Amino acid sequence: MTAPEGYITFDPEIYSDDGSISDDSTAEFLRKYVQEFREHIERVLTVLPRNR
């Protein structure tokens, strides 16, 4: 992940009020994106010094 950003089009037929996603390909994309974003943040945090 070189640029931690994603563009997601809102479609009221896909996203329900409780946050569930009815489109399997969208749900899979979001699962993979969040996992890659988490891994990106973990890598960044291991490189940047923490000011405490």
Secondary structure as the mmCIF struct_conf table of DSSP 4:
data_model
#
loop_
_struct_conf.conf_type_id
_struct_conf.id
_struct_conf.beg_label_comp_id
_struct_conf.beg_label_asym_id
_struct_conf.beg_label_seq_id
_struct_conf.end_label_comp_id
_struct_conf.end_label_asym_id
_struct_conf.end_label_seq_id
BEND BEND1 ALA A 3 ALA A 3
TURN_TY1_P TURN_TY1_P1 PRO A 12 ILE A 14
STRN STRN1 TYR A 15 TYR A 15
TURN_TY1_P TURN_TY1_P2 ASP A 17 ASP A 18
BEND BEND2 GLY A 19 GLY A 19
STRN STRN2 ILE A 21 ILE A 21
HELX_RH_AL_P HELX_RH_AL_P1 ASP A 24 VAL A 47
BEND BEND3 LEU A 48 LEU A 48
HELX_LH_PP_P HELX_LH_PP_P1 PRO A 49 ARG A 50
#
